[in-house]
Amino acid sequence: MTLVGWFQIILVLGVTTAAAWGLGVYLARLYSGERTFLTPVLAPVEGLLRRMSGHDGGEQDWRHYTLAMLAFNAVGFLLLYALMRLQGVLPVNPQGFGGVPADLSFNTAVSFVTNTNWQAYGGESTMSNFVQMAGLTVQNFLSAATGIALAVAFTRAFARSNARTLGNFWDDLVKTTLYVLLPGSILLALAFVALGIPQTLAGHVDATTLEGASQAIAIGPVASQEAIKQFGTNGGGFFNANAAHPFENPSQWSNMLSIFAMLLLSAALPFMFGRMVGDGRQGRALFIAMFVFLLAGVAVVYWAETAGNPLMTALGVDPAMGNMEGKEVRFGQALTALFVVVTTGLSCGAVNAMHASLTPLGGLVPLALIQLGEVAPGGVGSGLYGMLIMAVLTVFIAGLMVGRTPDYLGKKIEVREMKLVMLALLILPLVILGFSAVSAIMPMSLASLANAGPHGLSEILYAYSSGAGNNGSAFAGLNANTFWYNTTLGITMFLGRFAFIVPMMAVAGSIGAKLRIPASKGSFPTHGVLFVTLLVAVILIVTGLEYFPALALGPIVEQFLMLAGKTF
Amino acid sequence: MSKTTTASTFDPSLMMTAIRDAVLKLNPVGLSRNPVIFVTEVVAAFVTLLWLRDLVLHAGDPWFSGQIAAWLWFTVIFANFAEAIAEGRGKAQAEALRRTRTDTLAKRLILPETHERLYSKVSALQLVPGDLVLVEAGDLIPADGEVVEGIASVNESAITGESAPVIRESGGDRSAVTGGTTVLSDWLRVRITAEPGSTFIDRMIALVEGAERKKTPNELALSILLTGLTLIFLVAVVTLWGLAGYSGTMLQAVVLAALLVTLIPTTIGGLLSAIGIAGMDRLIRFNVVATSGRAVEAAGDVDTLLLDKTGTITFGNRLATALLPVGGVTERELAEASFLASLADETPEGRSIVALCKGSYGFGETAMPASEMTPVPFSATTRISGVDLDGRRLRKGAVDAIMKHLGSQAQVPPQFREAVDKISRTGGTPLGVADGDRLLGVIHLKDVVKPEIKQRFAALREMGIRTVMVTGDNPVTAAAIASEAGVDDFIAEATPEDKLNYIRSEQRDGRMIAMCGDGTNDAPALAQADVGVAMQTGTQAAREAGNMVDLDSNPTKLIEIVEIGKQLLMTRGSLTTFSIANDVAKYFAIIPALFVATYPQLGALNLMHLASPQSAILSAVIFNALIIIALIPLALKGVGYRAVGASALLRRNLLLYGLGGLVVPFIGIKLVDLVVSALHLA
């Protein structure tokens, strides 16, 4: 670890925090229906869209809101699936790719609809420019907008008192896309182009190598996809190598801008929450809890990776660099560590290094961050509502200690909420551990593994964790493009998203309908250091510890084995 | 106030009953109400089968699986024991109450419309509401009812534990009588109001026995949390079999069973109902009966206390606090006149004047005049009282009455008006004193606020509870007393409707209200309040409307009731936190033990340096069982309560039970392991 490295990390996080606070204020105004500086420009467009769609923007209760969201995502899934299956007969296909196989199309469609962007395929060798732009990039916007809309609805549940409705899904969706995602992505795409990322409709450029051979180098509309991929915490790269590819992430600057872009919205949402519930301190506490995980993760990865691998040192590799396997020299250890932690803490899933090549301890961190439920700070929207579910749980466990039945922000947490919260919390371990355990003993699934020993188990665990957490990054080494993994990971991603969202929205409905009790000195304080500590502890103990046995058999034992000099 | 006449919790006879009940409670039908302990029992049965298999087939390690099975059964029994011992005390109390109920013979009047005292003797159980019965000196009142005629002294010690008799009479707020109490003198005609089997005593028996015990809303929500955690850990443990299979470890079912039971929240699962019962019991020993656990829980949540001024905030009587002479009269002259005029006055006001004159001006028995005094008693027409002696006519009374007594020609010094105004402004009552037709001065009577009540209210405010004083006084007087007592708000000239409206408006803002009352006109407000404490001396309507009955009829107890509610919730929360925090240490005991054979390097996670894999697993299971026993006293007694703000409470409890929950099992498991390995148990 170096001082310069830490300076880079702090710089990126500091700039992001400042920008996130400002964006949070903007978002709070936007979703409260107040004027923003973009209103004069965009209001006519919004009005036009509303008239075209014919929806009245009237308030919906949680059922209608959720049903609208589900219907919208179902249509998105079917369209994307059809686009991929019919790719061969669709235009803008310079490479002449044929239709995508059924299991891979299913997996990819679920993946992009759920904001996971797990890629069992190589982008440049499977998807035409048309599918990339009209299918994948469109879903990049819509899945992000869906997540944010849901987080806004959940926020309203706490902000309102005795309310039957939570807003209008279509309205929130249009507002998010029009006022947040589009302007942000356009600015980012321009910045990425300026930093040297290609943006063209051509399929490839031909180059003649030094040996005189001719090589077709894949390019395409990369910058625009890169922008929304990061900004909407999607993470699906244009290229198979994702943000490690020099056309997706050419320099230190583009790397820092990428981290900033993916962190920005998720970090802004807690500030928006605080403003909308009328107590900025509440949002700040959630933000700090999220960043505690992020900073701890960066510290561990940075330390583990610079400490290096004694086995490699024994083979004559210079230990001064630390473990550089699978990393890009142009990013360096510090910004790679930050990228690794941010992309997994966020459920973004873009990668600028190969996570499977991290040291076992360094690889444990991204895996654990995903398993904590993607709340550090989580995907756009999903991070906030995931964290709020954890806050509700924390208040319920510890709130009684002040001698009152628990309430969060003046909303009593009672039987119905606890049923739904536990239902939502059950789904992640069920699919992650369930599918991992089955895959760990079936010869069919074991055949996909490139590594023996604990590392193989880590690869399986990582795949299902990434799917369930809607992260989308991979521990490369596992060949996931098989019928078994395409199907089960598709199911995992679907359940990880929607089996969490539906009970979460039911909680929102029930919370919104409650009276908001005014806070008093006897209320459980949910804004101070004590609450942040508690929240972090509950997340670690309740959602983290259930994976401890599995992790002990994967990365933890691998770290001890590495130190002991044992290989497989 | 509170009477701790019942036996101590760990009384040997209660212990024996509890141990017997703990075994009886193993019946899975009853246990299924408690999911965590039910799962533990299923696992214990399963491990017992594995042990039998080991024994019969001479396979595995029956010594180990047998010990695990035994300790899993102990875990269930310890949890049952906690509940049984909490119930035990209530049962003993119910037994005593039940004795008062059996075969009472009632004198049912044959001609209820007349005043004829003709009756037939019937069993109390045959009485139906509307029956008129006669109760004479020495009789037990057969059932709950309303006095329609007569006045009698009644011994209600069967319910209140208070042996001093109380007066019951027809009409007014003292007309309710309770079945099982005894008439000491005179007679009463009583109209029965309760169905047989649902009288006050019946309900009390059911309550203290816990027969009607339903899970409170918060208990229910907590059970869901615990069940959810149990399911999550079930997933984690079952899938571990597959994950370990990958690494070539064949995990034994016994070991997985042990891991499951140590991870699921057995500590709080086992103590949860005991905590609830103990909370109700604390109230009962405090001589307050709650009609449901829900009411106790609500008490902890109360935001606003409606307190009657009289008796709660003030002593209930106006007392003389100062003498203000006018028109050249000396203070001593006024004091002497006041003293003499009040000597024959037996009202609390009169006695307080005598006491003031004795205390501040030294008048005592020596100041008694030698000559004959002729007391002039208070009458409704003159509204003054006093004494005639040696030709002096000393009088005191309300200012307007004294002015009337003096007549229109009387000299009224301007100081008199000033003094009267000053006293009225501060909420006091001025009494004029006259000697003949000469005005001597004014006595300042005021409501004296109880000492220390202000600190009490300050402490409540610190806890986030507002206090509201309810009084029939005019707003000026009310405001003066309110500011002196330090309440947050007051309702002056309060009618029952005002109380009801105040409660409703607070509830509309999401606040929870507690109040107490005794009159029939309090009943709507008592029913509307979240915690309505009816006085045992109150009317039947009031007792029906409230969700608690204070057997001592002491309105001040409302504050303690809130504290007991809070203590119950705090105990529940602290033990939940403790239980969940315990899991960290258990993981570190068991995980290395499970896999150290496959990966010796995982021994590094054996932070406690436990002797062997088997002793590690056994120690975790033993610790898990013993911690339930160790925490029973805390569950019954409740965690320490202090009237401080939520932040301070949280910090303290988190340090004790959160951090304690992390650290204690590391030490505990290590100690058990030392014993286990010293005894060669594993």
Contacts between the chains, C-beta under 8 A, distances in Angstrom:
chain1	res1	chain2	res2	distance
A	161	B	510	7.5
A	393	B	225	7.8
A	396	B	221	7.1
A	396	B	222	7.9
A	396	B	225	6.3
A	397	B	225	7.1
A	397	B	573	7.5
A	397	B	576	5.8
A	397	B	577	6.2
A	397	B	580	6.5
A	398	B	573	6.4
A	398	B	577	5.7
A	398	B	650	7.4
A	398	B	654	7.1
A	398	B	658	7.5
A	399	B	573	6.6
A	400	B	218	7.4
A	400	B	569	4.8
A	400	B	570	6.5
A	400	B	572	5.2
A	400	B	573	2.6
A	400	B	574	7.7
A	400	B	576	6.9
A	401	B	570	5.8
A	401	B	573	3.9
A	401	B	574	5.5
A	401	B	577	6.5
A	401	B	649	6.8
A	401	B	650	5.7
A	401	B	653	4.2
A	401	B	654	6.7
A	401	B	657	7.3
A	402	B	570	7.1
A	402	B	573	7.7
A	402	B	646	4.1
A	402	B	649	4.9
A	402	B	650	5.3
A	402	B	653	7.8
A	403	B	300	5.4
A	403	B	463	7.8
A	403	B	565	7.6
A	403	B	566	3.1
A	403	B	567	6.9
A	403	B	569	5.1
A	403	B	570	4.5
A	403	B	641	7.3
A	403	B	646	7.9
A	403	B	649	6.5
A	404	B	300	5.8
A	404	B	301	5.2
A	404	B	566	7.2
A	404	B	569	6.3
A	404	B	646	7.6
A	405	B	217	7.7
A	405	B	218	4.9
A	405	B	297	6.3
A	405	B	300	6.9
A	405	B	301	5.4
A	405	B	569	6.4
A	406	B	218	8.0
A	410	B	510	6.8
A	413	B	221	7.1
A	414	B	217	5.9
A	414	B	218	7.7
A	414	B	221	5.5
A	415	B	217	6.2
A	415	B	220	5.1
A	415	B	221	4.6
A	415	B	224	6.4
A	417	B	221	7.6
A	418	B	221	4.4
A	418	B	222	7.9
A	418	B	224	4.5
A	418	B	225	5.5
A	418	B	228	7.6
A	419	B	224	5.4
A	421	B	228	7.9
A	422	B	224	6.0
A	422	B	225	6.5
A	422	B	227	7.4
A	422	B	228	2.9
A	422	B	229	7.9
A	422	B	231	7.7
A	423	B	228	7.8
A	425	B	228	6.7
A	425	B	232	6.9
A	426	B	228	6.4
A	426	B	231	5.9
A	426	B	232	6.0
A	426	B	235	7.5
A	429	B	232	5.5
A	429	B	235	5.0
A	429	B	236	6.3
A	430	B	235	5.5
A	433	B	235	5.7
A	433	B	236	6.2
A	433	B	239	3.9
A	433	B	243	7.6
A	434	B	235	6.9
A	434	B	239	6.0
A	436	B	239	6.9
A	436	B	242	7.6
A	436	B	243	6.5
A	437	B	238	7.7
A	437	B	239	3.8
A	437	B	240	7.6
A	437	B	241	7.1
A	437	B	242	3.0
A	437	B	243	5.4
A	438	B	242	6.3
A	440	B	242	5.2
A	440	B	243	5.4
A	440	B	245	6.6
A	440	B	246	3.7
A	441	B	242	5.1
A	441	B	245	4.7
A	441	B	246	6.2
A	446	B	246	7.9
A	454	B	247	7.0
A	454	B	599	7.9
A	456	B	246	7.5
A	457	B	243	6.7
A	457	B	246	5.2
A	457	B	247	6.9
A	460	B	246	7.9
A	515	B	509	7.8
A	515	B	510	3.9
A	516	B	510	6.2
A	517	B	303	7.6
A	517	B	509	8.0
A	517	B	510	3.8
A	517	B	511	7.0
A	518	B	509	6.4
A	518	B	510	6.5
A	518	B	511	7.2
A	520	B	303	6.3
A	520	B	464	3.3
A	520	B	465	7.6
A	520	B	466	7.9
A	521	B	461	7.2
A	521	B	462	6.2
A	521	B	463	6.6
A	521	B	464	3.8
A	521	B	645	4.7
A	521	B	646	6.4
A	522	B	303	7.5
A	522	B	463	4.7
A	522	B	464	2.6
A	522	B	465	6.3
A	522	B	645	7.1
A	522	B	646	5.2
A	523	B	464	6.2
A	523	B	646	5.8
A	524	B	646	5.8
A	524	B	650	6.9
A	525	B	646	6.1
A	525	B	647	5.2
A	525	B	650	7.0
A	528	B	647	7.0
A	530	B	647	7.0
A	530	B	650	5.9
A	530	B	651	6.2
A	530	B	654	6.7
A	534	B	654	7.0
A	534	B	658	7.6
A	537	B	581	7.9
A	537	B	658	7.3
A	541	B	580	6.1
A	541	B	581	6.7
A	541	B	583	6.4
A	541	B	584	6.5
A	542	B	229	7.2
A	542	B	232	8.0
A	542	B	580	7.0
A	545	B	583	5.8
A	545	B	584	6.9
A	545	B	587	6.2
A	546	B	232	5.5
A	546	B	233	6.7
A	546	B	235	7.4
A	546	B	236	4.3
A	547	B	236	7.6
A	548	B	587	5.3
A	548	B	591	6.6
A	549	B	236	6.5
A	549	B	240	4.9
A	549	B	243	7.1
A	549	B	587	7.6
A	549	B	591	5.6
A	549	B	594	7.5
A	550	B	236	7.8
A	550	B	239	7.4
A	550	B	240	7.2
A	550	B	243	5.2
A	552	B	591	5.1
A	552	B	592	7.9
A	552	B	595	6.7
A	552	B	602	6.4
A	552	B	605	6.8
A	553	B	243	5.6
A	553	B	244	6.5
A	553	B	246	7.4
A	553	B	247	5.4
A	553	B	595	6.5
A	553	B	599	7.9
A	556	B	602	7.5
A	556	B	605	7.4
A	557	B	595	7.2
A	557	B	599	4.7
A	557	B	601	6.2
A	557	B	602	5.4
A	560	B	599	7.3
A	560	B	601	3.6
A	560	B	602	6.5
A	560	B	604	5.6
A	561	B	599	7.1
A	561	B	601	5.6
A	563	B	601	7.8
A	564	B	601	5.4
A	566	B	601	7.6
